[in-house]
């Protein structure tokens, strides 16, 4: 056997550097650590079958075909023989444009077109060439009719915006057009079509330039839309083809609910109450006859039954064998009907408690010991100071009332870490107003003629009371922005009494705050979901799968128990004969705390104070509330904002009936001439009463003597008791130093404080205090009110006030 020679490395052996994997383990190290181990997912899940190329191509073709069939099915849900016609809103964007002239051109666009008019003014056009049906509605035009146009556009499928070339290139939209366009763009424009009229009246050499100028103006507002000409029958046919063939824009708030634009309205009295019969085409989702319906201007009601009369506007009327009788589609069941009760009735004895027994006291003490957390106490802190560190909150239970603090507290919109605003932003342009009609009515007086007027006549048209109030509000907002949340410590009242409802927080972001602590009595009247997002998904999915009265049918709704006095007041206050009905989803009539995200529009430059009255349109509802504002940030706590300033985005909180998003939100302010000005737009965030809104006050003190690590602070307090009471609260300075109160000096509020560095002579010490604030129950639905209904509401309000007064001694 041959001897084997082995190579032995010498002292000059080459050594390679080891591979550095960085902060993570290498693949080899992971394999060595997991040798013999099999993942749970690898055991439980089967291996996916590898598809061949032909199978993948076939699968993609099937998905494409299903998507195409779904799109075609959505298109066929409108305008056909057995479906609802295309509902088109003819909206003039200039007050001098006559919408009836545009309808006359559309009516003569084809020789075979069939035109019929209903009693309420809706024009139905059946076009056999396209095998489609159209319905045209025209809202009233002019200042003060913006809300009617918004109600029409909520339920329409297409918006035909009319403009004219006869007013020049600079008057594509007039002041009315700009105002209403800002509102409908905030609400959502359903499938816009822009038609340019009166182009034939322009010089032929200037027609191309005029149309290009109109297209340039429209492209800034609606980038994807092309301006169509509407002057003759052929152009009218092109407009009809465009309406029937273009892709429809979906407004989810309306498409998720059944809705109906009433053609025929009949009120059948039965004593003080009566039945309202509304006939029209059902759109959106299927209607549940046991659910509730909402009529803007009237309120929420129940349904008695749903009938199906013969469709008088059928595309093919040559069928003589059709039955002309009215069919009963569904009748409500009194046992399954949704109740109209919108508020929870609290039991006054529900909070009654007996004195706990010794066993219960021992059990609670043991439970407290179990959940006690270990906390790091800074060096030098006493036991009393350590109690304020936010692992355990020890604050007396007191009700939160904001009214007594509103006159003293200022406002701010800075972050929690910004202790003093160094930005000296100019407010000189706050009183300057832009040339737009969506702004507040407080800048100037409109003059009908261009002739010179004297000063006395000008002064007679001015509202000096409103001018003074606006000036005061601007001054408060400016002070609030320069010194956010900073207030002066009162001299005559001890600070521990004035701010007894406030507490200090170690960290605004991480310190705990119990969501169920010190809730107001109004929280016993509202409803709350355990998980709002999960409930929203479930209800919307159930609404799509529900098989009730199918959309597309021509039906008659029997709305029961409508007061006759309210119906008469509603008819006398309406400019049109149309009635719009919305089918409500479950729980949407019950009261809750609604949170909406609002953004100021560019034309509105006057700050809005918190708790100032606004008219809010959220989805299909319109109501009057006094919201409170807070910062729209992440986290579980949100800082209260005293002012809603221009170019800002905040979250508004108020009591309102539940509504499931998505829903557009518009906020209006009433002008002195009773017209409405759009001041903010936004969306519905959630209906969650657990949102914590904390109001912050900042107490400031100035250094008197400065040492290396300590300083003597004065002017923050004026009593020795206040210094001892607020000793555990942390101090911050304008330059970023952190510190705490060591001891009191004298009896006039001077105190010795330690900081993490030496203070500057120009530095200022701050103490941040917080309390939770809640909105006030001042919800009021925008409905017509008869004298009897007003008396009933007044008596109910007086009963509520008396009950609250009776509860005060018990507390």
Buried (B, 14 or more C-beta within 10 A) or exposed (E): EEEEEEEEEEEEEEEEEEEEEEEEEEEEEEEEEEEEEEEEEEEEEEEEEEEEEEEEEEEEEEEEEEEEEEEEEEBEBBBBEEBBBBBBBBBBBBEEBBBEBBBEBBBBBBEEBBBEEBEBEBBBBBBEEBEBBBBBBBBEBEBEBBBBBBBBBBBBBBBBBBBBBBBEBEBBBBBBBBBBBBBBBBBBBBBBBBBBBBBEEBEEEEBEEBBEBBBEBBEEBBEEBEBBBBBEBEBBBBBBBBBBEBEBEEBEBBBBBBBBBBBBBEBEEEEEEBBBBBBBBBBBBBBBBBBBBBBBBBBBBBBBBBBBBEBEBBBEEEEEEEEEEEEEBBEBEEEEBBEEEBBBEBEEEEEEEEEEEEEEEEEEEEEEEEEEEEEEEEEEBEEEBBBBBBBBBEBEEEEBEBEEBEEEBBBBBBEBEEBBBEEEEEEEEBBEBEEBBBBBBBBEEEEEEEEEEEEEEEEEEEBEEBEEEBEEBBEBBBBBBBBBBBBEBEEEEBBBEBBBBBBBBBEBEEBEBEBEEBBBBBBBBBBBBEEBEEBBEEBBEEBEEBEBBBBBBBBBBBBBBBBBBBBBBBEEEEEBBBBBBBBBBBBBBBBBBBBBBBBBBEBBBBBBBBBBEBBBBBBBBBBBBBBBBBBBEEEEBBBBBBBBBBEBEBBBBBBBBBBBBEBBBBBBBBBEEEBBBBBBBBBBBBBBBEBBBBBBBBBBBBBEEBEEEBBBBBBBBBBBBBBBBBBBBBBBBBEEBEBBBEEBBEEEBBBBBBBEEEBEEEBBBBBBBBBBBBBBBEBEBBBBBBEEBEEEEEEEEEEBEEEEEEEEEEE
